[in-house]
């Protein structure tokens, strides 16, 4: 017998939908369809929107009464993960992330490796996502500048390697 949908489930589902729309690259990485022709907005506004979505979900969790043990676990997990997201945002640690392994620089490149390319429609979706790269790179550059202006510039070695990686990506 299927478990009935609870208020906590509704909060989790709503957050998943909002999160996928605000972070299409993560949606693709997680196998969530519907945003495959979009690139995550890494600008200061995009970063703030994701933090706001986490805050909203946390407020909604406050109003949702757990109906069973599954809900208790869901609430605990969501509070922990979303709380970390909000704390990182409030500390400015999610603005202008740059490293050589897992930052927006790599995500904007790697997400294309996860996309289907079997049909003409797949390639059209690929092209729509690819066409957004210039705008999203500009937004990411704004976030890097904002982080540096706030005294949180990436390490010089990370910047040098990031520049090399960006150059390699441009030549693909």
N, C-alpha and C positions, 0 to 999 in steps of 0.2 A: 504494500500500500504506500502510495506516495505521501510524503510529508506535506501538510498544507503550508502554503506561503504565509509567512509572518510579517509583521511590521518591520522587523530587523532585516528580513530578506529583501523587502521592498527598498529599504535604505541602501543596502548593498548593491542591488541591481541598478538603482538610480545612479549611484556613484560610479559603478562600472561603465554605464552608458556615457556619463558626463566625462569621465576620465579618458575613455577611448576617443571621444571627440576632441578633447584638449591635448591628447598625446597620441596622435595617430601612429607614430613610430612604435610606441610601446604596444598599441593595439595590434599592429602587425606582428610584433615579436611574440605576443601572447595568443595569436591565432584568432583574434576578434575581427570579424569581417565588417566592412562598411566604411572604412576610412583609408582604404588602400591607395587612394589617389591624392592623399594629403600628406604633408610633412609637419611635424611638430613645430609650434611657434616657440622658439627659444629666446625671444626678445624679453625685456623686462615685463612687458604686459602679459605675454604668454606664461611666464614663470609665475606672475602674480595670480593669473586666472586659475592655474592648477592649485596654488595654495588656497585660494578662495573656495574652490570646489571641495578641498579637503576639510576646510573649516565648516562649510555647509553640511557636509556629511556627518561631521562630529556633532554638530547641533541637532541634526535629525536623529542621531543615535541616542542623544540625551532624552529625546521625547518618545523613543520606541522601547516598549517593555519587552524584554526577552521572554519568549513563550516556552522555551525548553532549553536543554543542555546545548544543543546545536547553536541556538541563538547566543547563549552565553559565550561560547567559543568565538563565534563570529564577531560579537561586540568587542571582545578582548583583542582579537587580532586586528580589527579595523582601528580601534583606538590606538593601538601601539604603532601601526604603520602610518596612519594618517597623522598621528601626533608627531612622529618623527618628521614627516613632510612639513608640517606647520612650523615645528621648531627650527628646522634647517632654513626655511624661508625667513622666519623672523630674525635669524642670525645672519641672513644674507649669504648663506653658504650654497644656495641653489642658483645664484645669479652669476653667470659667466664661468661656469665650470669648464675646465680645460685640463686634460691629461692625455697620455698617449695610448690609453687602452679603452676607456669607456666614458666618453663625454659626448656632447652633441656633435662634435666634429666627426667622430667615428659613427655615431648613430645615423647621421644624415647620409652617410655612405653605405653602411652595412645593411640598412633596411631594404635596399634594392636587391640584395642577395636572397632575401626571404620572399620575394615576390614571384608570382607565377608568370611565366613567359611562354606558355604553350599555344596561346591563341592570339588572334588579332586584337580581341578585346583586352586580353592581358597586357599586350604591348601598349594599347591606348591608355590603360590605367597607369602603366609604368611611365608613359610620357607625361600624363597630367601631373603625377607626383614630381617627376623630374623638373617640370617647368616651374615649380615653386621654389626650387633650390636657391636661386639668386635672392629672392625676397627673404627666405628663412636664414640664409647666411648673413644677410645685412642685419636682421634682427638679432642673431647670435652675436655679431660684432658689437651691436649696441649693448648687449648684456655684458660682454667682456669689458667694454669701456666703463659701464656703470659699476661693475665689480671692482675694477682697478681704481676708479674715482672714490670708491668707498673704502679703499685701503686693503682690498682683497684681490690683488693681482696674482695670477698664477705664477709659479716659479719660472724663472728665466729658461731653465732647461726644458720645461714643459712647453713653453711658448716656442722655442726654437724647433722642437720636434713636431709640434702642432703645425707650424708653418711648413715644415717638410712634408708632413702627411697631407696637408691641404694642397700643396703643389702636386703631389703624386695623384691625388684624387682628381685634380683639374685636368690631368693628362690621360685619364682613363677613357 
